[in-house]
Amino acid sequence: MDNLRIEGTKQTPDIEFNASTGILNISGRSIPENTFEFFNPVLTWLDEYAGVAPDKTVINVSLEYFNTSSSKYILEIFKRLKNIMNDGKEVLVKWYYEEDDEEMMETGEDYEDVSGLPFEILELEE
């Protein structure tokens, strides 16, 4: 299976998903003009990945900002990861936030509650 690489812009996050290592990275800002168009390939990739996922998947989420429509797709990503976990694989979300960004820290806690996935909520080192 191919890895997924989407170069980040001022409006879209940098996405680097490695199928063989199980390391998935999302970082930057997520305010795409067409959220469906941007995230659909990501969700499609995760659907395919579910069939070949290694024993452990770690997703590193380091977003400085995302809009409401992006938040729905982030939850969709977590739902797909939850399905992988329900298939007996280990899944860990590492949610990064900048120092003093309590809102982003609390957003990570909310996603942890809603998704049912194990989270590590980590302050970014300067």
N, CA, C and O atoms as CSV, one atom per row, in Angstrom:
chain,resi,resn,atom,element,x,y,z
A,1,MET,N,N,0.828,-1.184,0.000
A,1,MET,CA,C,0.000,0.000,0.000
A,1,MET,C,C,0.871,1.246,0.000
A,1,MET,O,O,1.885,1.302,0.696
A,2,ASP,N,N,0.478,2.238,-0.775
A,2,ASP,CA,C,1.238,3.484,-0.854
A,2,ASP,C,C,1.027,4.333,0.397
A,2,ASP,O,O,-0.021,4.272,1.039
A,3,ASN,N,N,2.039,5.121,0.727
A,3,ASN,CA,C,1.904,6.100,1.800
A,3,ASN,C,C,1.094,7.275,1.270
A,3,ASN,O,O,0.932,7.438,0.061
A,4,LEU,N,N,0.589,8.086,2.186
A,4,LEU,CA,C,-0.167,9.276,1.802
A,4,LEU,C,C,0.643,10.501,2.191
A,4,LEU,O,O,1.054,10.649,3.342
A,5,ARG,N,N,0.866,11.374,1.222
A,5,ARG,CA,C,1.626,12.606,1.491
A,5,ARG,C,C,0.888,13.772,0.850
A,5,ARG,O,O,0.730,13.818,-0.370
A,6,ILE,N,N,0.441,14.708,1.668
A,6,ILE,CA,C,-0.198,15.927,1.182
A,6,ILE,C,C,0.577,17.096,1.768
A,6,ILE,O,O,0.608,17.293,2.983
A,7,GLU,N,N,1.196,17.860,0.897
A,7,GLU,CA,C,2.000,19.018,1.305
A,7,GLU,C,C,1.086,20.091,1.897
A,7,GLU,O,O,0.073,20.450,1.297
A,8,GLY,N,N,1.444,20.594,3.062
A,8,GLY,CA,C,0.644,21.613,3.722
A,8,GLY,C,C,0.738,22.963,3.031
A,8,GLY,O,O,1.735,23.265,2.375
A,9,THR,N,N,-0.298,23.768,3.180
A,9,THR,CA,C,-0.316,25.145,2.670
A,9,THR,C,C,-0.741,26.052,3.825
A,9,THR,O,O,-0.853,25.604,4.966
A,10,LYS,N,N,-0.975,27.319,3.522
A,10,LYS,CA,C,-1.457,28.232,4.563
A,10,LYS,C,C,-2.854,27.843,5.043
A,10,LYS,O,O,-3.249,28.185,6.158
A,11,GLN,N,N,-3.604,27.124,4.198
A,11,GLN,CA,C,-4.974,26.779,4.542
A,11,GLN,C,C,-5.206,25.293,4.805
A,11,GLN,O,O,-6.251,24.909,5.332
A,12,THR,N,N,-4.239,24.462,4.441
A,12,THR,CA,C,-4.431,23.020,4.620
A,12,THR,C,C,-3.271,22.415,5.402
A,12,THR,O,O,-2.132,22.868,5.287
A,13,PRO,N,N,-3.565,21.392,6.193
A,13,PRO,CA,C,-2.518,20.772,7.007
A,13,PRO,C,C,-1.565,19.910,6.177
A,13,PRO,O,O,-1.895,19.438,5.088
A,14,ASP,N,N,-0.398,19.731,6.727
A,14,ASP,CA,C,0.585,18.814,6.173
A,14,ASP,C,C,0.200,17.419,6.664
A,14,ASP,O,O,0.021,17.200,7.862
A,15,ILE,N,N,0.076,16.492,5.737
A,15,ILE,CA,C,-0.330,15.131,6.101
A,15,ILE,C,C,0.695,14.149,5.569
A,15,ILE,O,O,1.037,14.150,4.386
A,16,GLU,N,N,1.171,13.314,6.471
A,16,GLU,CA,C,2.150,12.286,6.106
A,16,GLU,C,C,1.755,11.009,6.838
A,16,GLU,O,O,1.981,10.877,8.041
A,17,PHE,N,N,1.162,10.069,6.100
A,17,PHE,CA,C,0.717,8.794,6.662
A,17,PHE,C,C,1.591,7.690,6.081
A,17,PHE,O,O,1.670,7.535,4.862
A,18,ASN,N,N,2.245,6.925,6.944
A,18,ASN,CA,C,3.114,5.839,6.512
A,18,ASN,C,C,2.438,4.505,6.848
A,18,ASN,O,O,2.268,4.150,8.014
A,19,ALA,N,N,2.063,3.788,5.803
A,19,ALA,CA,C,1.311,2.536,5.984
A,19,ALA,C,C,2.155,1.446,6.637
A,19,ALA,O,O,1.629,0.655,7.420
A,20,SER,N,N,3.439,1.387,6.336
A,20,SER,CA,C,4.249,0.284,6.857
A,20,SER,C,C,4.676,0.506,8.305
A,20,SER,O,O,4.771,-0.455,9.067
A,21,THR,N,N,4.938,1.766,8.705
A,21,THR,CA,C,5.352,2.013,10.090
A,21,THR,C,C,4.167,2.270,11.011
A,21,THR,O,O,4.288,2.138,12.229
A,22,GLY,N,N,3.014,2.640,10.435
A,22,GLY,CA,C,1.856,2.964,11.259
A,22,GLY,C,C,1.967,4.323,11.922
A,22,GLY,O,O,1.254,4.607,12.884
A,23,ILE,N,N,2.867,5.174,11.408
A,23,ILE,CA,C,3.020,6.527,11.947
A,23,ILE,C,C,2.268,7.488,11.026
A,23,ILE,O,O,2.572,7.596,9.838
A,24,LEU,N,N,1.285,8.181,11.592
A,24,LEU,CA,C,0.463,9.116,10.845
A,24,LEU,C,C,0.660,10.507,11.444
A,24,LEU,O,O,0.552,10.678,12.658
A,25,ASN,N,N,0.947,11.498,10.604
A,25,ASN,CA,C,1.205,12.854,11.087
A,25,ASN,C,C,0.284,13.857,10.404
A,25,ASN,O,O,0.128,13.850,9.183
A,26,ILE,N,N,-0.320,14.717,11.216
A,26,ILE,CA,C,-1.116,15.837,10.710
A,26,ILE,C,C,-0.635,17.077,11.456
A,26,ILE,O,O,-0.609,17.094,12.686
A,27,SER,N,N,-0.254,18.117,10.709
A,27,SER,CA,C,0.227,19.325,11.383
A,27,SER,C,C,-0.091,20.570,10.558
A,27,SER,O,O,-0.323,20.501,9.351
A,28,GLY,N,N,-0.095,21.703,11.244
A,28,GLY,CA,C,-0.312,22.981,10.574
A,28,GLY,C,C,-1.687,23.555,10.855
A,28,GLY,O,O,-2.222,23.427,11.956
A,29,ARG,N,N,-2.249,24.193,9.830
A,29,ARG,CA,C,-3.577,24.816,9.924
A,29,ARG,C,C,-4.537,24.081,9.009
A,29,ARG,O,O,-4.143,23.591,7.951
A,30,SER,N,N,-5.793,24.003,9.412
A,30,SER,CA,C,-6.790,23.342,8.575
A,30,SER,C,C,-8.012,24.250,8.417
A,30,SER,O,O,-8.947,24.222,9.217
A,31,ILE,N,N,-7.963,25.052,7.358
A,31,ILE,CA,C,-9.092,25.906,6.998
A,31,ILE,C,C,-9.304,25.835,5.480
A,31,ILE,O,O,-9.360,26.864,4.806
A,32,PRO,N,N,-9.420,24.602,4.948
A,32,PRO,CA,C,-9.548,24.472,3.495
A,32,PRO,C,C,-10.873,25.062,2.999
A,32,PRO,O,O,-11.879,25.056,3.708
A,33,GLU,N,N,-10.845,25.569,1.771
A,33,GLU,CA,C,-12.070,26.122,1.186
A,33,GLU,C,C,-13.108,25.021,0.985
A,33,GLU,O,O,-14.291,25.221,1.259
A,34,ASN,N,N,-12.664,23.859,0.505
A,34,ASN,CA,C,-13.575,22.739,0.314
A,34,ASN,C,C,-13.091,21.586,1.200
A,34,ASN,O,O,-12.218,20.811,0.811
A,35,THR,N,N,-13.666,21.493,2.379
A,35,THR,CA,C,-13.206,20.518,3.367
A,35,THR,C,C,-13.385,19.088,2.876
A,35,THR,O,O,-12.500,18.251,3.059
A,36,PHE,N,N,-14.533,18.802,2.250
A,36,PHE,CA,C,-14.786,17.457,1.734
A,36,PHE,C,C,-13.717,17.065,0.723
A,36,PHE,O,O,-13.160,15.969,0.794
A,37,GLU,N,N,-13.434,17.955,-0.210
A,37,GLU,CA,C,-12.455,17.678,-1.263
A,37,GLU,C,C,-11.071,17.412,-0.673
A,37,GLU,O,O,-10.339,16.547,-1.153
A,38,PHE,N,N,-10.719,18.168,0.377
A,38,PHE,CA,C,-9.405,17.976,0.985
A,38,PHE,C,C,-9.335,16.669,1.771
A,38,PHE,O,O,-8.377,15.911,1.614
A,39,PHE,N,N,-10.328,16.390,2.609
A,39,PHE,CA,C,-10.245,15.251,3.522
A,39,PHE,C,C,-10.689,13.927,2.914
A,39,PHE,O,O,-10.334,12.873,3.441
A,40,ASN,N,N,-11.442,13.942,1.839
A,40,ASN,CA,C,-11.929,12.685,1.272
A,40,ASN,C,C,-10.800,11.699,0.934
A,40,ASN,O,O,-10.918,10.519,1.262
A,41,PRO,N,N,-9.706,12.145,0.287
A,41,PRO,CA,C,-8.607,11.188,0.026
A,41,PRO,C,C,-7.981,10.639,1.310
A,41,PRO,O,O,-7.498,9.507,1.334
A,42,VAL,N,N,-7.992,11.435,2.361
A,42,VAL,CA,C,-7.451,10.985,3.655
A,42,VAL,C,C,-8.318,9.859,4.215
A,42,VAL,O,O,-7.804,8.835,4.665
A,43,LEU,N,N,-9.629,10.055,4.182
A,43,LEU,CA,C,-10.546,9.031,4.704
A,43,LEU,C,C,-10.507,7.769,3.847
A,43,LEU,O,O,-10.565,6.657,4.373
A,44,THR,N,N,-10.409,7.939,2.532
A,44,THR,CA,C,-10.303,6.795,1.620
A,44,THR,C,C,-9.034,5.999,1.916
A,44,THR,O,O,-9.055,4.768,1.951
A,45,TRP,N,N,-7.929,6.714,2.129
A,45,TRP,CA,C,-6.652,6.054,2.454
A,45,TRP,C,C,-6.791,5.268,3.755
A,45,TRP,O,O,-6.324,4.133,3.843
A,46,LEU,N,N,-7.432,5.863,4.768
A,46,LEU,CA,C,-7.596,5.173,6.055
A,46,LEU,C,C,-8.466,3.929,5.928
A,46,LEU,O,O,-8.225,2.932,6.608
A,47,ASP,N,N,-9.477,3.981,5.062
A,47,ASP,CA,C,-10.317,2.801,4.838
A,47,ASP,C,C,-9.476,1.652,4.284
A,47,ASP,O,O,-9.635,0.504,4.698
A,48,GLU,N,N,-8.590,1.963,3.356
A,48,GLU,CA,C,-7.714,0.944,2.776
A,48,GLU,C,C,-6.675,0.484,3.800
A,48,GLU,O,O,-6.372,-0.705,3.898
A,49,TYR,N,N,-6.136,1.435,4.557
A,49,TYR,CA,C,-5.122,1.157,5.572
A,49,TYR,C,C,-5.641,0.181,6.632
A,49,TYR,O,O,-4.892,-0.652,7.143
A,50,ALA,N,N,-6.923,0.296,6.951
A,50,ALA,CA,C,-7.505,-0.555,7.988
A,50,ALA,C,C,-7.256,-2.042,7.710
A,50,ALA,O,O,-7.108,-2.833,8.641
A,51,GLY,N,N,-7.210,-2.416,6.438
A,51,GLY,CA,C,-6.999,-3.812,6.079
A,51,GLY,C,C,-5.562,-4.280,6.186
A,51,GLY,O,O,-5.306,-5.483,6.212
A,52,VAL,N,N,-4.620,-3.352,6.250
A,52,VAL,CA,C,-3.194,-3.716,6.273
A,52,VAL,C,C,-2.445,-3.085,7.451
A,52,VAL,O,O,-1.219,-3.156,7.522
A,53,ALA,N,N,-3.188,-2.470,8.367
A,53,ALA,CA,C,-2.548,-1.745,9.477
A,53,ALA,C,C,-1.635,-2.653,10.278
A,53,ALA,O,O,-1.989,-3.798,10.559
A,54,PRO,N,N,-0.448,-2.148,10.654
A,54,PRO,CA,C,0.432,-2.926,11.528
A,54,PRO,C,C,-0.181,-3.030,12.930
A,54,PRO,O,O,-1.240,-2.463,13.196
A,55,ASP,N,N,0.492,-3.754,13.810
A,55,ASP,CA,C,-0.050,-3.984,15.154
A,55,ASP,C,C,-0.270,-2.700,15.933
A,55,ASP,O,O,-1.139,-2.642,16.803
A,56,LYS,N,N,0.520,-1.653,15.625
A,56,LYS,CA,C,0.379,-0.388,16.349
A,56,LYS,C,C,0.336,0.778,15.374
A,56,LYS,O,O,1.159,0.877,14.465
A,57,THR,N,N,-0.640,1.661,15.578
A,57,THR,CA,C,-0.751,2.901,14.808
A,57,THR,C,C,-0.655,4.066,15.785
A,57,THR,O,O,-1.339,4.091,16.809
A,58,VAL,N,N,0.198,5.025,15.458
A,58,VAL,CA,C,0.317,6.251,16.255
A,58,VAL,C,C,0.019,7.422,15.332
A,58,VAL,O,O,0.661,7.580,14.293
A,59,ILE,N,N,-0.954,8.242,15.710
A,59,ILE,CA,C,-1.246,9.447,14.941
A,59,ILE,C,C,-0.820,10.657,15.771
A,59,ILE,O,O,-1.278,10.852,16.897
A,60,ASN,N,N,0.056,11.454,15.193
A,60,ASN,CA,C,0.538,12.682,15.817
A,60,ASN,C,C,-0.247,13.846,15.228
A,60,ASN,O,O,-0.151,14.132,14.034
A,61,VAL,N,N,-1.026,14.517,16.075
A,61,VAL,CA,C,-1.836,15.647,15.620
A,61,VAL,C,C,-1.276,16.911,16.262
A,61,VAL,O,O,-1.307,17.079,17.482
A,62,SER,N,N,-0.766,17.791,15.414
A,62,SER,CA,C,-0.178,19.040,15.887
A,62,SER,C,C,-0.742,20.185,15.049
A,62,SER,O,O,-0.069,20.726,14.172
A,63,LEU,N,N,-1.977,20.535,15.338
A,63,LEU,CA,C,-2.655,21.590,14.582
A,63,LEU,C,C,-2.666,22.874,15.398
A,63,LEU,O,O,-3.039,22.872,16.571
A,64,GLU,N,N,-2.256,23.968,14.769
A,64,GLU,CA,C,-2.296,25.241,15.482
A,64,GLU,C,C,-3.695,25.846,15.435
A,64,GLU,O,O,-4.083,26.607,16.321
A,65,TYR,N,N,-4.455,25.494,14.378
A,65,TYR,CA,C,-5.826,25.994,14.259
A,65,TYR,C,C,-6.575,25.149,13.242
A,65,TYR,O,O,-5.997,24.700,12.252
A,66,PHE,N,N,-7.870,24.931,13.488
A,66,PHE,CA,C,-8.728,24.303,12.477
A,66,PHE,C,C,-10.140,24.837,12.643
A,66,PHE,O,O,-10.566,25.187,13.744
A,67,ASN,N,N,-10.864,24.895,11.519
A,67,ASN,CA,C,-12.226,25.423,11.539
A,67,ASN,C,C,-13.227,24.315,11.872
A,67,ASN,O,O,-12.863,23.147,12.005
A,68,THR,N,N,-14.485,24.707,12.001
A,68,THR,CA,C,-15.536,23.777,12.411
A,68,THR,C,C,-15.705,22.630,11.428
A,68,THR,O,O,-15.864,21.480,11.837
A,69,SER,N,N,-15.672,22.935,10.129
A,69,SER,CA,C,-15.851,21.845,9.158
A,69,SER,C,C,-14.679,20.870,9.204
A,69,SER,O,O,-14.869,19.672,8.994
A,70,SER,N,N,-13.478,21.358,9.474
A,70,SER,CA,C,-12.333,20.452,9.632
A,70,SER,C,C,-12.509,19.562,10.861
A,70,SER,O,O,-12.113,18.397,10.845
A,71,SER,N,N,-13.098,20.104,11.918
A,71,SER,CA,C,-13.238,19.329,13.153
A,71,SER,C,C,-14.098,18.087,12.920
A,71,SER,O,O,-13.864,17.045,13.532
A,72,LYS,N,N,-15.085,18.197,12.043
A,72,LYS,CA,C,-15.927,17.040,11.726
A,72,LYS,C,C,-15.108,15.945,11.044
A,72,LYS,O,O,-15.305,14.759,11.309
A,73,TYR,N,N,-14.193,16.345,10.171
A,73,TYR,CA,C,-13.367,15.361,9.473
A,73,TYR,C,C,-12.293,14.781,10.384
A,73,TYR,O,O,-11.912,13.620,10.235
A,74,ILE,N,N,-11.808,15.572,11.315
A,74,ILE,CA,C,-10.855,15.044,12.290
A,74,ILE,C,C,-11.544,13.942,13.099
A,74,ILE,O,O,-10.945,12.904,13.379
A,75,LEU,N,N,-12.798,14.174,13.469
A,75,LEU,CA,C,-13.549,13.148,14.183
A,75,LEU,C,C,-13.750,11.902,13.307
A,75,LEU,O,O,-13.690,10.776,13.801
A,76,GLU,N,N,-13.987,12.109,12.017
A,76,GLU,CA,C,-14.108,10.971,11.087
A,76,GLU,C,C,-12.811,10.160,11.039
A,76,GLU,O,O,-12.843,8.930,11.001
A,77,ILE,N,N,-11.683,10.850,11.042
A,77,ILE,CA,C,-10.375,10.166,11.073
A,77,ILE,C,C,-10.294,9.306,12.333
A,77,ILE,O,O,-9.893,8.143,12.276
A,78,PHE,N,N,-10.678,9.888,13.473
A,78,PHE,CA,C,-10.626,9.148,14.737
A,78,PHE,C,C,-11.587,7.961,14.723
A,78,PHE,O,O,-11.273,6.910,15.281
A,79,LYS,N,N,-12.750,8.113,14.094
A,79,LYS,CA,C,-13.698,6.987,14.003
A,79,LYS,C,C,-13.081,5.826,13.239
A,79,LYS,O,O,-13.245,4.667,13.621
A,80,ARG,N,N,-12.374,6.133,12.165
A,80,ARG,CA,C,-11.730,5.074,11.389
A,80,ARG,C,C,-10.621,4.405,12.193
A,80,ARG,O,O,-10.434,3.191,12.114
A,81,LEU,N,N,-9.892,5.198,12.961
A,81,LEU,CA,C,-8.855,4.626,13.823
A,81,LEU,C,C,-9.473,3.774,14.929
A,81,LEU,O,O,-8.898,2.761,15.329
A,82,LYS,N,N,-10.628,4.175,15.417
A,82,LYS,CA,C,-11.329,3.385,16.439
A,82,LYS,C,C,-11.719,2.017,15.871
A,82,LYS,O,O,-11.647,1.008,16.572
A,83,ASN,N,N,-12.131,1.986,14.606
A,83,ASN,CA,C,-12.454,0.706,13.961
A,83,ASN,C,C,-11.229,-0.199,13.902
A,83,ASN,O,O,-11.331,-1.410,14.098
A,84,ILE,N,N,-10.060,0.403,13.628
A,84,ILE,CA,C,-8.808,-0.369,13.599
A,84,ILE,C,C,-8.530,-0.928,14.999
A,84,ILE,O,O,-8.129,-2.083,15.145
A,85,MET,N,N,-8.745,-0.103,16.018
A,85,MET,CA,C,-8.532,-0.553,17.395
A,85,MET,C,C,-9.522,-1.665,17.747
A,85,MET,O,O,-9.166,-2.626,18.428
A,86,ASN,N,N,-10.761,-1.529,17.280
A,86,ASN,CA,C,-11.767,-2.560,17.551
A,86,ASN,C,C,-11.430,-3.888,16.874
A,86,ASN,O,O,-11.941,-4.936,17.268
A,87,ASP,N,N,-10.565,-3.841,15.852
A,87,ASP,CA,C,-10.094,-5.059,15.185
A,87,ASP,C,C,-8.919,-5.693,15.922
A,87,ASP,O,O,-8.319,-6.651,15.435
A,88,GLY,N,N,-8.593,-5.155,17.098
A,88,GLY,CA,C,-7.550,-5.769,17.921
A,88,GLY,C,C,-6.177,-5.155,17.781
A,88,GLY,O,O,-5.209,-5.672,18.338
A,89,LYS,N,N,-6.073,-4.057,17.044
A,89,LYS,CA,C,-4.777,-3.391,16.891
A,89,LYS,C,C,-4.657,-2.272,17.929
A,89,LYS,O,O,-5.655,-1.762,18.438
A,90,GLU,N,N,-3.411,-1.910,18.227
A,90,GLU,CA,C,-3.164,-0.817,19.166
A,90,GLU,C,C,-3.186,0.515,18.405
A,90,GLU,O,O,-2.575,0.637,17.344
A,91,VAL,N,N,-3.881,1.496,18.944
A,91,VAL,CA,C,-3.935,2.832,18.348
A,91,VAL,C,C,-3.691,3.850,19.456
A,91,VAL,O,O,-4.253,3.745,20.546
A,92,LEU,N,N,-2.844,4.837,19.163
A,92,LEU,CA,C,-2.559,5.902,20.125
A,92,LEU,C,C,-2.605,7.234,19.399
A,92,LEU,O,O,-2.021,7.392,18.327
A,93,VAL,N,N,-3.307,8.194,19.994
A,93,VAL,CA,C,-3.340,9.556,19.466
A,93,VAL,C,C,-2.424,10.406,20.332
A,93,VAL,O,O,-2.597,10.474,21.549
A,94,LYS,N,N,-1.449,11.053,19.702
A,94,LYS,CA,C,-0.610,12.024,20.402
A,94,LYS,C,C,-1.073,13.402,19.942
A,94,LYS,O,O,-0.833,13.808,18.805
A,95,TRP,N,N,-1.734,14.104,20.839
A,95,TRP,CA,C,-2.338,15.409,20.539
A,95,TRP,C,C,-1.421,16.492,21.102
A,95,TRP,O,O,-1.241,16.593,22.315
A,96,TYR,N,N,-0.852,17.291,20.224
A,96,TYR,CA,C,0.092,18.328,20.635
A,96,TYR,C,C,-0.586,19.693,20.628
A,96,TYR,O,O,-1.392,20.001,19.750
A,97,TYR,N,N,-0.246,20.499,21.619
A,97,TYR,CA,C,-0.750,21.872,21.675
A,97,TYR,C,C,0.385,22.794,22.111
A,97,TYR,O,O,1.312,22.375,22.804
A,98,GLU,N,N,0.297,24.052,21.694
A,98,GLU,CA,C,1.319,25.021,22.059
A,98,GLU,C,C,1.086,25.497,23.490
A,98,GLU,O,O,-0.047,25.544,23.967
A,99,GLU,N,N,2.166,25.844,24.154
A,99,GLU,CA,C,2.086,26.356,25.519
A,99,GLU,C,C,1.085,27.515,25.564
A,99,GLU,O,O,1.053,28.352,24.662
A,100,ASP,N,N,0.288,27.553,26.599
A,100,ASP,CA,C,-0.730,28.592,26.813
A,100,ASP,C,C,-1.944,28.459,25.894
A,100,ASP,O,O,-2.845,29.295,25.965
A,101,ASP,N,N,-1.999,27.447,25.043
A,101,ASP,CA,C,-3.174,27.267,24.176
A,101,ASP,C,C,-4.117,26.271,24.852
A,101,ASP,O,O,-4.227,25.114,24.446
A,102,GLU,N,N,-4.792,26.756,25.892
A,102,GLU,CA,C,-5.675,25.876,26.658
A,102,GLU,C,C,-6.832,25.358,25.820
A,102,GLU,O,O,-7.299,24.237,26.022
A,103,GLU,N,N,-7.295,26.176,24.879
A,103,GLU,CA,C,-8.410,25.759,24.035
A,103,GLU,C,C,-8.054,24.518,23.224
A,103,GLU,O,O,-8.859,23.593,23.120
A,104,MET,N,N,-6.852,24.493,22.649
A,104,MET,CA,C,-6.432,23.333,21.854
A,104,MET,C,C,-6.201,22.123,22.755
A,104,MET,O,O,-6.483,20.991,22.362
A,105,MET,N,N,-5.693,22.358,23.954
A,105,MET,CA,C,-5.511,21.263,24.907
A,105,MET,C,C,-6.881,20.655,25.257
A,105,MET,O,O,-7.043,19.434,25.257
A,106,GLU,N,N,-7.859,21.515,25.553
A,106,GLU,CA,C,-9.197,21.038,25.912
A,106,GLU,C,C,-9.887,20.363,24.730
A,106,GLU,O,O,-10.659,19.422,24.913
A,107,THR,N,N,-9.610,20.843,23.520
A,107,THR,CA,C,-10.166,20.210,22.324
A,107,THR,C,C,-9.664,18.774,22.229
A,107,THR,O,O,-10.432,17.869,21.903
A,108,GLY,N,N,-8.383,18.558,22.510
A,108,GLY,CA,C,-7.826,17.206,22.529
A,108,GLY,C,C,-8.521,16.330,23.553
A,108,GLY,O,O,-8.813,15.163,23.290
A,109,GLU,N,N,-8.787,16.902,24.732
A,109,GLU,CA,C,-9.490,16.143,25.772
A,109,GLU,C,C,-10.903,15.785,25.323
A,109,GLU,O,O,-11.388,14.684,25.584
A,110,ASP,N,N,-11.560,16.729,24.642
A,110,ASP,CA,C,-12.909,16.462,24.127
A,110,ASP,C,C,-12.890,15.335,23.100
A,110,ASP,O,O,-13.732,14.438,23.136
A,111,TYR,N,N,-11.919,15.386,22.178
A,111,TYR,CA,C,-11.810,14.321,21.168
A,111,TYR,C,C,-11.548,12.976,21.830
A,111,TYR,O,O,-12.067,11.951,21.388
A,112,GLU,N,N,-10.752,12.976,22.879
A,112,GLU,CA,C,-10.476,11.725,23.593
A,112,GLU,C,C,-11.778,11.151,24.148
A,112,GLU,O,O,-12.039,9.955,24.014
A,113,ASP,N,N,-12.593,12.002,24.771
A,113,ASP,CA,C,-13.860,11.554,25.342
A,113,ASP,C,C,-14.804,11.025,24.271
A,113,ASP,O,O,-15.416,9.971,24.441
A,114,VAL,N,N,-14.920,11.756,23.170
A,114,VAL,CA,C,-15.883,11.411,22.120
A,114,VAL,C,C,-15.441,10.187,21.319
A,114,VAL,O,O,-16.266,9.348,20.956
A,115,SER,N,N,-14.133,10.087,21.042
A,115,SER,CA,C,-13.640,9.038,20.142
A,115,SER,C,C,-13.473,7.683,20.819
A,115,SER,O,O,-13.584,6.644,20.168
A,116,GLY,N,N,-13.208,7.689,22.123
A,116,GLY,CA,C,-12.929,6.432,22.812
A,116,GLY,C,C,-11.540,5.896,22.550
A,116,GLY,O,O,-11.233,4.758,22.905
A,117,LEU,N,N,-10.689,6.711,21.928
A,117,LEU,CA,C,-9.303,6.315,21.659
A,117,LEU,C,C,-8.407,6.770,22.807
A,117,LEU,O,O,-8.710,7.762,23.469
A,118,PRO,N,N,-7.306,6.055,23.050
A,118,PRO,CA,C,-6.341,6.526,24.044
A,118,PRO,C,C,-5.556,7.719,23.486
A,118,PRO,O,O,-5.058,7.680,22.361
A,119,PHE,N,N,-5.458,8.761,24.287
A,119,PHE,CA,C,-4.750,9.981,23.895
A,119,PHE,C,C,-3.592,10.246,24.840
A,119,PHE,O,O,-3.657,9.933,26.029
A,120,GLU,N,N,-2.529,10.827,24.293
A,120,GLU,CA,C,-1.514,11.493,25.092
A,120,GLU,C,C,-1.612,12.952,24.689
A,120,GLU,O,O,-1.435,13.281,23.516
A,121,ILE,N,N,-1.891,13.830,25.636
A,121,ILE,CA,C,-2.016,15.254,25.340
A,121,ILE,C,C,-0.728,15.918,25.803
A,121,ILE,O,O,-0.421,15.963,26.994
A,122,LEU,N,N,0.015,16.431,24.833
A,122,LEU,CA,C,1.399,16.853,25.071
A,122,LEU,C,C,1.616,18.304,24.677
A,122,LEU,O,O,1.180,18.749,23.615
A,123,GLU,N,N,2.293,19.029,25.548
A,123,GLU,CA,C,2.646,20.414,25.244
A,123,GLU,C,C,3.857,20.416,24.327
A,123,GLU,O,O,4.842,19.723,24.584
A,124,LEU,N,N,3.780,21.197,23.258
A,124,LEU,CA,C,4.904,21.299,22.327
A,124,LEU,C,C,6.084,21.970,23.006
A,124,LEU,O,O,5.923,22.954,23.728
A,125,GLU,N,N,7.256,21.436,22.772
A,125,GLU,CA,C,8.480,22.053,23.291
A,125,GLU,C,C,8.872,23.207,22.373
A,125,GLU,O,O,8.813,23.078,21.151
A,126,GLU,N,N,9.263,24.311,22.952
A,126,GLU,CA,C,9.675,25.461,22.126
A,126,GLU,C,C,11.007,25.196,21.475
A,126,GLU,O,O,11.517,26.045,20.744
